[in-house]
Amino acid sequence: MAKEKAYSKLGFTGDEMEALVVKLNELLANYGVFYQKVRNFHWNITGPDFFELHEKFEGEYLESATIVDGLAERIRVFGSHPFSTYAQFLQHSEIKEIEERITSDNMVKELIHDYEILLSCMVDAMDEALEIGDIGTQKMMQDLTEALEKKHWMYSAWVQRD
C-alpha cells in the first residue's frame, strides 16, 4: 500500500527536502573550496610537470564551476537557498585550503584526497535522494560520481609513476 504524504514542492515534504538540501549544500561547500583550491594550483604550479598539470588544473576548475552552478540550481529547484559565500563554503567544507607552496606531486595527492571527500558527499546526497525517491538528484549524483571516480583513478595512476 502506498504511504500517504503531505505534499509540498515537487511531491516531497518539507522535512524530506530539508534533509536533502543539507547534503547538497555540504557538497556545494566542498566543491566551492575545491574550485578555488585547484585554481590556486593552476596559478602556482612549477617544475617539469608545469605544462601538463597547468592545463589539467584549468580543466578541473572550469568543470568545478559548472558543477557548483548545477548544485546551487538543484537546491533552488527545492525552493531553498544554496550556500553562496566563501565564508559559508569554508565553514561547511571538509576540504581545506592550501596556503603554502607545495610540489606538483603533492598538489595531485591533494586532489585525490579531495576527490574522496567529494565522493563521500555525493554518496550522502544520493542516499538522501534515494530515501525520498528523488530521481533527478539521484541521476545528478550518479553522473558526478562516475566522472569523479574515473578522475580519481587517473590521477592515482599518475602519482604512481614507475
C-alpha positions in Angstrom: 0.0 0.0 0.0 1.4 3.4 -0.9 2.2 5.6 2.0 0.3 8.8 2.2 2.3 12.1 2.1 1.5 15.7 2.8 2.6 17.1 -0.5 4.8 20.1 -0.8 7.2 21.2 -3.6 7.8 18.6 -6.2 5.9 16.0 -4.2 8.4 16.0 -1.3 7.6 17.0 2.2 9.5 19.9 3.7 11.4 17.6 6.0 12.4 15.4 3.1 13.6 18.3 1.1 15.4 19.9 4.1 17.5 16.8 4.7 18.4 16.5 1.0 19.3 20.3 0.8 21.6 19.9 3.8 23.5 17.2 1.9 23.5 19.1 -1.4 24.8 22.3 0.4 27.6 20.2 2.1 28.6 19.0 -1.4 28.3 22.5 -2.8 30.5 23.9 0.0 33.2 21.3 -0.7 33.1 22.0 -4.4 33.3 25.7 -3.7 36.5 25.3 -1.8 37.8 22.7 -4.2 37.2 25.1 -7.1 39.4 27.8 -5.5 42.0 25.3 -4.3 42.5 23.9 -7.8 42.7 27.5 -9.2 45.5 28.1 -6.7 47.3 25.0 -8.0 46.7 26.2 -11.6 48.3 29.6 -10.9 51.2 28.3 -8.8 52.3 25.1 -10.4 56.0 25.0 -11.3 58.5 22.4 -12.4 58.8 19.8 -15.0 55.0 18.9 -14.8 54.0 22.6 -15.4 52.5 22.3 -18.9 50.7 19.0 -18.2 49.2 19.9 -14.9 48.6 23.6 -15.6 46.2 22.5 -18.3 44.7 19.8 -16.3 44.1 22.1 -13.3 42.4 24.6 -15.6 40.1 21.9 -16.8 39.4 20.9 -13.2 38.4 24.4 -12.1 36.3 25.1 -15.2 34.4 21.8 -14.7 34.0 22.6 -10.9 32.5 25.9 -11.7 29.8 24.2 -13.8 29.2 21.7 -11.1 28.9 24.4 -8.4 26.3 26.1 -10.6 24.4 22.9 -11.1 24.3 22.1 -7.4 23.2 25.6 -6.5 20.4 25.4 -9.1 19.3 22.0 -7.9 19.0 23.4 -4.4 16.9 26.3 -5.8 14.6 23.7 -7.5 13.6 22.7 -4.0 12.8 26.3 -3.1 15.9 26.5 -0.8 18.9 28.8 -0.8 22.3 27.4 -1.6 25.4 28.5 0.3 26.8 31.3 -1.8 29.7 33.0 0.1 33.2 31.8 0.6 32.6 32.2 4.4 29.8 29.7 4.1 31.8 27.4 1.9 34.8 27.4 4.3 32.6 26.9 7.4 30.8 23.8 5.9 33.6 22.2 3.8 35.7 19.3 4.8 38.1 20.2 2.0 40.7 22.7 3.3 42.6 25.4 1.5 46.3 25.1 0.9 48.2 28.4 1.6 51.8 27.2 1.4 53.5 26.3 -1.8 53.6 22.6 -2.5 55.1 20.4 -5.1 53.2 19.2 -8.2 53.1 15.6 -6.8 51.6 17.0 -3.5 49.1 19.0 -5.5 47.9 15.9 -7.2 47.8 14.0 -3.9 45.6 16.8 -2.5 43.3 16.4 -5.5 43.0 12.7 -4.9 42.2 13.3 -1.2 39.7 15.9 -2.1 38.0 13.6 -4.6 37.5 11.1 -1.8 35.7 13.8 0.3 33.6 14.9 -2.7 32.7 11.2 -3.5 31.7 10.7 0.2 29.4 13.8 0.0 27.9 12.5 -3.3 27.1 9.2 -1.6 25.4 11.0 1.3 23.3 13.1 -1.1 22.5 10.0 -3.2 21.3 8.2 0.0 19.0 11.1 0.9 17.7 11.3 -2.7 17.0 7.5 -2.7 15.3 7.8 0.6 12.7 10.2 -0.8 12.5 8.9 -4.4 14.2 12.0 -6.0 15.3 10.6 -9.3 16.6 14.0 -10.5 19.1 14.3 -7.7 19.9 10.6 -8.0 20.9 10.9 -11.6 22.9 14.1 -11.0 24.8 12.3 -8.2 25.3 9.2 -10.3 26.7 11.2 -13.2 29.0 13.2 -11.0 30.2 10.1 -9.1 31.0 8.2 -12.3 33.1 11.1 -13.7 34.9 11.7 -10.4 35.7 8.1 -9.8 37.4 8.0 -13.3 39.5 11.1 -12.5 40.4 9.6 -9.1 41.7 6.5 -10.9 43.6 8.5 -13.5 45.3 10.9 -11.0 46.1 8.0 -8.7 47.8 6.3 -11.6 49.7 9.5 -12.4 51.1 9.7 -8.8 52.3 6.1 -9.0 54.9 6.9 -11.6 57.1 3.8 -12.3 
